[in-house]
Amino acid sequence: MMEVKRFPLPEVSAELGKMIEARLHNDGDVAEVVKALQARLTGSVATPIYLVLDPEDERELGRQDGPSSASTFVKFLRDSARRAEELARR
């Protein structure tokens, strides 16, 4: 589980600390509206999917499907943050 094994690592938590985190859990006994929201945002109800979205228009700035190494996840977060900064300068 990425949230347990990767998120607490200093290099990961430093990058996550620069973002606003929202979690959407679609496992277990959940309402269909939760799965519908995930499908709208990601085009899938598979888990895990990690997204970085522009808060203004929900544009996808980065996506990581499935678990990954800490270094791959940090790269995903940094690349996503860089895209957000580029959009903010426009």
N, C-alpha and C positions, 0 to 999 in steps of 0.2 A: 504494500500500500504506500503510494507516493507520499500521502499526507503524513504518515508516521515515519517513514525512512528517509525521505528526501527534504521535505519542507523544513525540518529543524536544523539542517546543516547550515553552517554560517554563510556559505556562499549563496545558497538558495534563499535563506531567510532575508539576507541583505537585499536581494533583488525583489522579493515579494513585498518587503517593507516599503517599496517605492510605489506600490499599486494598491488599489482598493480591491479587496478580495470578496468574492461572492461565491458561494457553493450551492450547487443544485444537485441534490441526491435523488436519483430516480430508482434506487433499489428498494426492495421491501414493498410494503403495502402503501403505495402512494396514489394520490389522485391523478387521473388522466391529464389534468391540466399541467402538471409538472412535466410529464413526458412530452406533452405538446409544446411547452415552452422550450425544452431542450431540443426537440426536433426543429423548431423554428430557428433557433440560434445556431444549431450545428448541422442540421440536415441528417441527424442520426440520434438514436436513443442508446447507442453503445456507450460503455464506460470503460475506462475513464477517458474523457476528452477535456483538455485544458485549453481555454480560449482567453485571449486578451482582446477586449472590445473597446472601441472608441465610445466613451459614455455619451457623446452627443448624438451619434447616428447609428450606433451598434455595428459600425464597420469592423470587420474582423482584421485585427492587426497582427495576430499570430495564433497558431493552432498547434497543439501537440496531442496526437492520438496515442493513447496507451502509455504505459510506464516507460521511463527512460533512465539513463544514468544521470547522476547529478550534473556532470559537465554539459550534457546535451540539454537538460532542462534549463540550466543557467543561460546557455546560449539562446534558447527559445525565448526566455524572459527578456534578455538584453536586446535581442533583435526586435522583439515586439515593442519594447520601450523606445528604441531608436525610431521605429516607424511612427510612433505616437508623437515624438519630438519633431520629426520631419513634417508631419501634418500640422502641428501647432505653429510652425514657422510660416506656413503658407497663408 
